[in-house]
Amino acid sequence: MAEGQGNTIGATEEEKTTEKLKILITDRIAQEGIDLLRTQLPEAQIDERPGIKPEQLKAIIGDYSALIVRSETQVTADVLAAATNMKIVGRAGVGVDNINTEAATRLGIIVVNSPTGNIIAAAEHSVAMLMALARHIPAATASVKAGKWEKSKFLGVEVRHKTLGVIGLGKVGMAVARRAQGLEMQVIAYDPFVSPEQARKNDISMLTIDEVLVQADFVTLHTSLTSGPNGTRGLIGERELRLMKPTARLINCARGGLIEEEALLNALNEGRLAGAALDVFSQEPIRDNEVLKQLVAHERIIATPHLGASTEEAQVGVATDVADQIVSVLRGGFPRAAVNAPLILPETLKILQPYMNLVEKMGRLYTQLQPGPINKIDLIYSGEIASYDLRPLQAALIKGLLESISDAHVNMINAQVLAKAWGLEITEQKSTTPAEFANQVTLRVQNSDGSVSSFAGKPGSGDERIEVLSGTILHDTPRIVRVGRYWTEFVPESYILFCRNYDQPGMIGRVGTILGKAAVNIHHMDVGPSVRTPRRQDIPLDTALMVILVDDPIPEWALNELNETGDIFGVTMVKL
């Protein structure tokens, strides 16, 4: 069974207040981010350990609830496995290729980044590299400093009326495109996730990647680094470089690994490319990689040490952005830029929170009323609630089901992973038309043959099954309104006694007498009638469901006495 470690759905107030908060920062970030953490989480211990070795990190990471890194620290699967108290890993920057997000997801650890904090810095650096390439600025500077005056050697080109090819038209790519248009460049782009209509609104022509490479005088990369059959690793290789004009220039201020560096070195050596400007590399810093050493030493290469986000403004922006998300998660909220979780707007989350609580308790209630294997569950939403993004409710249900029967810790991050590991299939049905209540959530469990039953078999025979639970929110409080084939209404909390009885006089008094003898106080009782169905021949009298909320556990002898009355059956005690 896969296990999760983070727990951001339904953490109790006691857990939140007694848990020792420790935050580890292993790369240098702007002081403003650290100050924000200290101000917003004064009870937290914040440790700065820049340059910590991998083995040292593994040895101490288990004590921490949050980790903040930049690009230097490698957050591997081994590190995450040792992070037994970890709730969130924050990357003070855009790329998260130094964090094993798949392992984090499996463990229920949130991974966040700062996708907007360094947009302008990265865009401006890309344009600066483009202009430096066009006018040979680094080489000319070095020549003058060496006492030379080689004016004719550094003949450049104008960028006006040239074509810029942007590969990856996200926020940074679009910012570069707009600045290039200010330089009177024509902009073409490739991005499979951007519609041609959206590009046209910004005077950009969307083409295939091959068309961009063939037509562009300058090509700039602004895509994330991904692996797999359709990944971007090695996006620009031997074939792609041969498509480019011999006079073209290539710029990469995005991620190392997008370009096959040996292929780029060959293209430069063979005169098939006019030049390249690189801010990122497959190995950082460059040490014993001979290809990279030759590449950065090449006369047609401009190289900078990953300076795309290195402005004062950007460093403050990414540090405070990530710190703010760390604070939100450690206080039991949700981040706004989670890499491995769905984006849920705060206003939506505020509406869904009571229903998340309801559905989680429905899951816990079901596993106690009806223990046994579960394969498929239908979640049925009725009313206005059905118009929202309800993924948090599905995660809350998985949490309620699994945490009550295992040592799994479930949250928004790992809910689907754990459900799959348990062979649990959850489907959704939505209708904005109200059912019995203005907003209603129904949990329906299917049998292995696909049928749905409710209290099948003769009362007391031991094979009754509860396949349906329904709930709603009344006055901001979760209420269960149907259990199996019985209508009811109660708040799912504390100790609850469920028992079925023949619908005849004296039943309530009989239960009250036994509980009184056991000195158990009743603070709520509800008797639920059966949903209208034709009377069954195997049940001589109609039955009702008693739901009794009590202050203390009921002794075993009292439960046995209730079961032995003959008219009361299916006695079950639940603790929520």
Steps between C-alpha positions, in 0.01 A plus 500: 500500500625850415507735795480878520670722749349845451155563643328824405137389485318478826796533739362546850560820693689295759736369230556850365582653837712223651709422192846657514559706189852489361594652165825421321655728236788336312572758228548874535177699462422868549481610862151638440370144460658390828363809676152419374524148645616633837221758510217272390618187686666632818468157663702330223868410517670613178837347417722622216745238370625616158740257337392202711623164367243241379576251780476774761167609355363145518613470860312809624206542260267284710472776761361761259150592383613717208803526270597799286752459219614669183680309225805370691337253740395169345178385667515134402261212573739385776494842665120514482467148641699615803283812537244332726345826626522693173190681376640732234811557289532848354720592202590870502485517122314353205657166408460200730716249312724471810199370698362149451137609474377147427644372828363805683154436359508136605595610854237773516754783509402823327754648259466871425696744290487869414387509138463878482775636726777511240310542172633847423856416608510191276345686206740794528800268525388319185472827310839609635655175375334550160645852466842387624502227235394739227777750582780272635505702821684252731777427247539867409520592870771239560692626194501862617600398852790309348625827343378425148285701261345241262207699369464313171508161671175555689260585220153439637141479372193709577207326663244735343294316236657170601288198595503374857384144560366441852474137605274494804251786509430504872536803724875544442475419129219752457696766691798444267271518196358835606845648555615368164201664335613824661828448314298467175563128469249262344405229750408141417449231762447134576304383803257205481303635795432850367216556255569680170221744586671603824829548313336707227362739760865575583612524135686168519480228237475145635690241294640152540837470670666410169350807330626723781853359474510539121372860492648663812811718510508465879349210697438533874389213724245548779363158588530278804724192504305174488594140428321217324394430140345845459735681735711806427837359605725523191232705323767664282725227367694419183192488276356826633831687473532398134164666433626840615661758272881523512447865596259416782575534871369288788423622854422285804422671828241238599627159613820307449438182303267652241794508256720203416825677577731278297278549194516877556879489527520308171270751325719789614822326402360422154375856444135395489396755761605862549502483879326406822440660838464265796404580856421141602682169457444129554762511776517796735757610592712380209782283635645201316264488202730536196217580258377785720854630548551516123157648448537793740851567365375520141538841339137495384358425843385747763466336841369622835475302828121454523425869551145498359338565837796682652361844557436657837130533420458141380681350800275686740193405295564125488609481864194680638267315263619156616515607865139617481394161363695319772310703761166419337562124495641479854190681622278238337421687178585446135780651289429701186778350287514129582684305232342166593149603610197648323464876526204580723412869529467625860142612446409155367678327785305707752173371354621140478659474846178403687423238234853362524443452872165336429630259236801400709268412790273310262801289402593435864139420585463253215809297586374457858141421411595269216851358542634302208655546156394793285558503125282768347326805639273748326506856633175669403471878530166680482438874508718805449800321653518289183615804300837520681832323454438214744838325494566600863186310605620184331831533685312554827297182441815297433647643820195398702488150353869412521617672816232324704618154393876546445802707598485698174509879521296650220487851357431679173839397368499124539129416518473360148830312530385326818154426361660328203730301729193374690312417180236761582307648209300817557262642243303824513149596397397865506167675468431861587136402559443467877402161644342477847714792615627812324850349494552131560787253475425129470750219537388181326713186527466243225521127557758299310234411240414867446167488687405738780307373800390647828441285808463181302383188683285441804557726803733336745625246248842664494511569128344846495709746303511878504574613145373860507588799716375853430598825664455874477605822670239670720591823680867441413493160674539157333188280530444140397149480352485142377654174619423202279125496442420730792447875510667663798668820611795522735841667536777244438713547811615331819345165606200385300281194555320357198232237542207383293174398652150396404289813465278449803439674835745464787823479304640840601418439866668160494825649362485793743455269795804290415719806437377655825595184687848533339521869613547615139351841428308555175534846349324434169266233364350465156264228379516467124213349303563272207514642149163415347525157340246219458473293819717191475354164589811393693458799736167468686518852643654816357827604660652828612852617574592647837802732500607595852785740575645439845765664716702188582572154361226246565615195699509171317245342732249774417549449125448125549185561700361719224574231242330234713162676524381335180334815361825698473772381266807617306637680807819683401711751692693761298766749609559806278 
